[in-house]
Amino acid sequence: MATQNAARIRARLSALPGVGHPSGSRIEIVDNPITSHDPRLGAAVEEEIHRVLRNEDLGSVQVRFRVCRDESEGLKFICKVENPPRVDGDGAAPPWRWWSPLLETAQEFRESLEEGLRIRRHRLALAGAR
């Protein structure tokens, strides 16, 4: 059983080339309980996270999803994306942490994540202009 879990975790850990990041960006999906409730939605949000973050210079990020069930409204979820702790002054971009609002679809997830990245880019541009 432990071997299966380790293999599943390794399968979800991807090295993606990142602009300006010589070692590439890494996206680690630490937890996605959506897949046990709705496998199609779980796979879709994982595809979206990889597609949207593919060209971002984020370094290593960890992704966690949480499921919120409502009897009348059905399955909803939230997502947390964050850089693991790192040493200040290591030359990398400042750490980033993003929480999604409560969502229902992969499209809502993509749109919300893209908005979070736009805000991040804007803040980085302002910090660079100082």
N, C-alpha and C positions, 0 to 999 in steps of 0.2 A: 504494500500500500504506500509506504513512504517513497519507494522508487517511482511509482506512478505520479505522485504529487510533485516530486522533484523534476521529473520529465515534463510535466505540464507547466511548471514554473519556467523551466528553461525554454520551452516552446514559446512562451509569451514574452520572453526577454529578447529584444531585437536591437541590433546595432544599426543605426540609420545614419547615413552621412549628413553632417550638419554644416551649414555655411560657416566658415571661420572657426570651426572646431575640428582640429586635426585628427582627433581620435574618434570623431563622429558622435552623434547623440544616441543615447540609449533610453528606451522607453520600457519600463518594467511595470506590467500590470500585476500589481500585488494581490488584488482581490476584485473579483467580478461575480457577485452572487446573482446578477441578472441572468446569467447563462442557465442557472438551475430553474428559474421561473419562466423565462422566455428565451430559449437558445438562439433564435433568429435575431432578436433585439440585442442580446449579449454580444453576438458576433459582429453585428452592425456597428455598435458603439466602439468596439475594439478596432474595427477597420477605420472608423472615422478618426479615432485618436491618432493612429499611425499616419493617416493621410494628411491630417491638418498639421501635425507637428513635424512632419518629414523634413521640411525646409527651414525650421526654426532653429536658432542657435541657443539651445537650452541646456546642453550638456546632458547629464543623467536626470531623468525624471521618474518618479514613482506615481502610479495611478491607482486609485482605489474607488470602487463604485459601492454604493449602498442602495438597498431596495427599501421603498416605503410603500406598503400596501394599504389601500383604502377600499373598504367594501363597496362603496358606491362608485368610485372612480377608477378602480383597478390599479395596475402596477405603475408606480412612478419611481424615479431614481435620482440620486445625486452623485456627483463625481468630485473627487479631490485630486488635483495634479500638483506635485511639488518637487522641487529639487531636494535631494537629501542634504543634510548639513555638510558644509564644506569650510575650509580654512579661508578666513578673510585675506584678501590680497593675493589670492592664487592666480589672478589674471583672468578668471572666468567672469562672465556676466553676473550681475547680482542675482541672488537666489530668487526664485519665483514660486508663488503659491497661489492656486486658483481653486475656488469652490464654485460649482455650478448651482444654479437655482434648481428647484424641483422640476424634473423633466419627464416627458412621456415617450418621446420618439428620438431616433438617431438624428433626424434632421434638426430638431430643437437642440440636441446636444452639440452638433456641429456648429450651428449658428451661435450658440452661447460661448463655446470655446473660441471661435474665431473672434468674437467681440472681446473676450478676455485677452487674447493675443494682441488685438489692436490697441487696447489700453496699455498693455505691457510695452509695446513698441513706442507708443507716445511718451510714456514715462522715461524710457531709456533715452529717447531723443532729447527730452528736456534736461535730463541729467548730463548728457554729453555736451549740451549747449552752455552749461555753467562754467 
